[in-house]
Structure formats: structure tokens, C-alpha cells
């Protein structure tokens, strides 16, 4: 792998990691604690991640239990979950909060797949921008006589192969998530 691609390898990985994090929040037909990922609770005068104030369990396929360590923040946790509009039923049971994941209709599933595809396209654009940056650097190096014309074409070919590999990984992640969404 050439040095131009190696220099931007972290950027490619950040794009893939961003996509993984983004799709973790898309719910499937089963209860998943990841739907609460990134949810901030206004507790003790500061915004705190929900994992910092409560334990999150999945007792069955249709519900998630949120049990706060301090019962005094249960109202704040409930408010944060309701405000997040996650599309789940929220029931305050006094000492814990039960989130009920409703059965998904075919229409809901198709809408989520559409959202998934939008997120994938956003990441594909960022991968394309990284590719363009690398290609510009390679062309500038050839223009400045740092590399030969043959090296330029070889580096660009390697760049296209790396870009295709990154897009394939992205597509595989999307396909797996789509399968999870569409599975009843």
C-alpha cells in the first residue's frame, strides 16, 4: 500500500466506525440496549450518559429495563427517554423504567431501511472525499516531480482498489443491518 493511502487510512476507518455507531441506534424488531446509546440524562446538574446513571438490561426480546442506581433520578431518565422519541413504549415502574419495543410493521421496516440507506450514502460521500484528497495529493506529487507518471497511475489504481474495499465493507455492514431490520 502506498504512503498516500496509509496517511489517510485512519480517515477511512473513522468513516466506517461512524457508520457502525450511527446504525447501532436504528432499532430492529427486537429489543436492543443500543437504542439508548448516546442518550444524555440531566442528572445532578449535568448532562450524563444514561449508562452512567443506570444499568440497562434486556430481559426478553420485546423490552429493555433501565434500573437507575439512584432512585432520585428516575424522573430525569424517563424524561430523557421520552424526549428522545425512540418509538418505544415507556413505563415508569417506580424503581425501574421498562421500554417496550412495539412489533414493527412492514411499512416501519421499509422506512428504517430507507434511513439506513441515507446514512450509508452519507458515509460513502465521506469516503469519496477522502479518495479525492488522496488523488489530489498523488497528482500534486507527480506534478512536483516527486513521483513518476507510472507511479502516479499505479498509486491511483491502488487508491481505487482501497476505495472499492472500503465501500464493500460499508455495503456488508448495511446488508447485515437491513437483514436484522427485515427479520420478523
C-alpha positions in Angstrom: 0.0 0.0 0.0 1.4 3.4 -0.9 2.2 6.1 1.6 -0.6 8.4 0.4 -3.3 5.8 1.2 -1.5 4.9 4.5 -1.6 8.5 5.6 -5.4 8.6 5.2 -6.1 5.0 6.5 -7.3 6.4 9.8 -9.8 8.6 8.0 -11.3 5.6 6.1 -11.6 3.8 9.4 -13.2 6.7 11.1 -15.9 6.8 8.4 -16.6 3.1 8.9 -16.7 3.5 12.7 -19.0 6.4 12.3 -21.4 4.3 10.2 -21.3 1.5 12.8 -22.1 3.9 15.5 -24.9 5.5 13.5 -26.6 2.3 12.6 -26.4 0.9 16.1 -29.2 3.4 17.1 -31.6 2.1 14.3 -33.9 -0.3 16.0 -34.8 -3.7 14.7 -37.8 -5.7 15.6 -36.1 -7.0 18.8 -35.2 -5.1 22.0 -31.6 -3.8 21.9 -29.8 -1.8 24.5 -28.0 0.1 21.8 -31.2 2.2 21.1 -30.2 4.1 24.3 -26.6 4.7 23.0 -25.7 8.4 23.3 -28.8 9.3 25.3 -27.9 12.0 27.8 -29.8 12.4 31.1 -29.9 15.7 33.0 -28.8 14.3 36.4 -27.1 16.0 39.3 -27.0 19.3 37.4 -25.0 17.9 34.4 -25.7 16.0 31.2 -24.7 12.4 31.9 -24.8 9.4 29.6 -27.6 7.1 30.6 -25.1 4.3 31.2 -23.5 6.5 33.9 -26.7 6.6 36.0 -28.4 3.3 35.4 -28.0 -0.3 34.3 -29.6 -1.4 31.1 -30.8 -5.0 30.7 -32.8 -6.8 28.0 -35.0 -9.4 29.9 -36.8 -10.6 26.7 -37.0 -9.8 23.0 -39.6 -7.1 23.4 -38.4 -5.0 26.3 -35.5 -3.1 27.8 -35.2 -2.5 31.6 -33.4 0.7 32.8 -32.7 0.5 36.5 -31.2 3.7 38.0 -28.6 3.3 40.7 -30.1 6.3 42.5 -33.9 6.3 42.5 -34.0 10.1 42.8 -33.0 10.4 39.1 -35.7 8.1 37.7 -37.9 11.1 36.5 -34.9 12.6 34.7 -34.2 9.3 33.0 -37.8 8.9 32.0 -37.9 12.4 30.6 -34.7 11.9 28.6 -36.1 8.7 27.1 -39.5 10.2 26.2 -37.8 13.3 24.7 -35.5 11.1 22.6 -38.6 9.8 20.8 -37.2 6.3 20.2 -40.5 4.9 19.1 -40.8 2.7 22.2 -43.4 2.5 25.0 -42.1 3.9 28.3 -43.5 2.7 31.6 -42.1 4.0 34.9 -42.5 1.1 37.4 -41.3 3.1 40.4 -37.9 1.6 40.8 -37.1 1.0 37.1 -38.3 2.0 33.7 -39.5 -0.6 31.2 -39.2 0.2 27.5 -41.5 -1.9 25.3 -40.4 -2.3 21.7 -43.6 -2.5 19.6 -43.9 -5.0 16.8 -42.8 -3.4 13.6 -45.0 -3.3 10.6 -43.7 -3.8 7.0 -44.0 0.0 6.5 -41.9 0.7 9.6 -39.2 -1.7 8.4 -39.1 -0.2 4.9 -38.8 3.3 6.5 -35.9 2.2 8.6 -34.2 0.6 5.6 -34.6 4.0 3.8 -33.0 5.7 6.8 -30.2 3.1 6.8 -29.5 3.8 3.1 -29.4 7.5 3.8 -26.8 7.0 6.5 -24.8 4.8 4.2 -24.8 7.3 1.4 -23.5 10.0 3.8 -20.5 7.8 4.7 -20.0 6.9 1.0 -19.7 10.6 0.3 -17.1 11.0 3.0 -15.1 8.0 1.6 -15.3 9.6 -1.8 -14.0 12.9 -0.3 -11.0 11.1 1.3 -10.3 9.4 -2.1 -10.4 12.8 -3.8 -8.0 14.2 -1.3 -5.5 11.3 -1.8 -5.8 11.5 -5.6 -5.1 15.3 -5.4 -2.0 14.6 -3.3 -0.8 12.0 -5.8 -1.3 14.3 -8.7 0.4 17.2 -7.0 3.4 14.9 -6.2 3.7 13.9 -9.8 3.4 17.5 -10.9 6.2 18.5 -8.5 8.3 15.6 -9.9 8.3 13.7 -6.5 7.0 10.6 -8.2 7.0 9.4 -11.8 3.9 9.3 -14.1 4.0 5.5 -13.8 4.0 5.7 -10.0 1.0 8.1 -10.2 -1.1 5.6 -12.3 -0.1 2.7 -10.0 -0.9 4.7 -6.9 -4.3 5.8 -8.3 -5.1 2.2 -9.2 -4.2 1.1 -5.6 -6.4 4.0 -4.4 -9.3 2.8 -6.4 -8.9 -0.7 -5.1 -8.8 0.6 -1.5 -11.9 2.7 -2.0 -13.7 -0.2 -3.5 -12.7 -2.3 -0.5 -14.0 0.4 1.9 -17.3 0.7 0.0 -17.6 -3.1 0.1 -17.2 -3.2 3.9 -19.8 -0.5 4.2 -22.2 -2.4 2.0 -21.7 -5.6 4.0 -22.5 -3.7 7.3 -25.6 -2.2 5.7 -26.8 -5.6 4.3 -26.4 -7.2 7.8 -28.3 -4.4 9.5 -31.0 -4.5 6.8 -31.4 -8.2 7.4 -31.8 -7.5 11.1 -34.4 -4.9 10.4 -36.4 -7.0 7.9 -36.3 -10.2 10.1 -39.6 -10.7 11.8 
